[in-house]
Each structure stands twice: as structure tokens, then as C-alpha cells.
Amino acid sequence: MTMTAIAAELGVNKSTVSRQANDWGIVGPDKKVDIEEYKRRRAGDLDPALQTRGPAAGGQLTLGAQPQDDSEFQRERTRKMAADAARAEMELQARRGELVPRTVVAGVIGPAARQLRERLQEMARDNVTDDAERVRLADLIDDIFEQFARETIDAGGTGSRSPVAAGNDGEGRAPESATAL
């Protein structure tokens, strides 16, 4: 059979058939290949999970097959490669000791933010004489710190309470569930 006919029958690219047949030395002088010999070598030498095949009966794709839409396949492949690269980079940073655990960051930011909020509240109480203005300023300070807490939660990607909104454990440490930047 011709390499083109074998490729069409097996649902692989003609260049794949040509490369494999030449590597295996089963191309005849007429540039044709014995299909039974080709199938036997292919079954014995190749990992079928890695082979691309066309749609099977019923329109289903076989294991290792590309989706019909090559652009979708390429997008997904690119997305996976980017995710793998990002994960590898984070693992490298972790091995180098360049990453700081969330609990350590929360243990520093939480108490510092609480102390800053308390000092601002004290300044408002000590320097504003109008009671209504003092309450309004205290509410504004709380709102600002609550917004910071929400943004900290969003940046950390968890639903736990922020180091500002969560209290400490009595020893100046933020709780384990605290979110850090």
C-alpha cells in the first residue's frame, strides 16, 4: 500500500507513516509498504496512549486524539503549558526560600494593621472636639481598614478573615486562618 493510503486508513499523518516506515526499514523499492508489517511494528514499538488517531465510530475521539478544532486544542495546550511553567517557577522559588508562608505574613501585617487602626482612632478621639465628627471619623477609619481587609482576602484567594478584621490570639499573632498579601 502507499503511505498515503496507510495514513488515511489509520487516521495518522502521512509524514508519520513515512518516518516510521523508513526508520523500520520496511519501505519497498516501489516506495510502498506492507500494511500488515507496518501495523505489527506500530503495535509493538509505539505507546498507543501517545498516538493521535482520528474519530472512532460514533464520533468519539480515541485516547490521545486531538480535538476536531485545532485552535481550541492549541489554546488549551498553551494554557496548560503556561500553568506548568508558573507552577515550576513557584516550586523553584520555594526551594530557594524566596516564598514566605501566608501565616508568617499575616502574623506581621495583622498586628501592625490593628496597631495603626488603634492609633488613628486615638488621634481622632484626642483631636476632634465635635462628637458627631469624631464618630464619623471613627466610622471612616473602620471602613478604610475593612476595605483593606476585603482586598487582602481577594488578593490571597481565600475566604478566611483578614489579619486586620480577625483578632489575634492574645500573643500578638494572627490566627492561622488569617489571609496575607
Stockholm file with secondary structure:
# STOCKHOLM 1.0

chainA/1-181         MTMTAIAAELGVNKSTVSRQANDWGIVGPDKKVDIEEYKRRRAGDLDPALQTRGPAAGGQLTLGAQPQDDSEFQRERTRKMAADAARAEMELQARRGELVPRTVVAGVIGPAARQLRERLQEMARDNVTDDAERVRLADLIDDIFEQFARETIDAGGTGSRSPVAAGNDGEGRAPESATAL
#=GR chainA/1-181 SS CCHHHHHHHHTSCHHHHHHHHHHHTCBCTTSCBCHHHHHHHHHHHSCGGGCCCCBCGGGCBCTTCCCSCHHHHHHHHHHHHHHHHHHHHHHHHHHHTCCCCHHHHHHHHHHHHHHHHHHHHHHHHHHCCCHHHHHHHHHHHHHHHHHHHHHHHHHHTCCSCCTTTSCCCSSSCCCTTCCCC
#=GC SS_cons         CCHHHHHHHHTSCHHHHHHHHHHHTCBCTTSCBCHHHHHHHHHHHSCGGGCCCCBCGGGCBCTTCCCSCHHHHHHHHHHHHHHHHHHHHHHHHHHHTCCCCHHHHHHHHHHHHHHHHHHHHHHHHHHCCCHHHHHHHHHHHHHHHHHHHHHHHHHHTCCSCCTTTSCCCSSSCCCTTCCCC
//
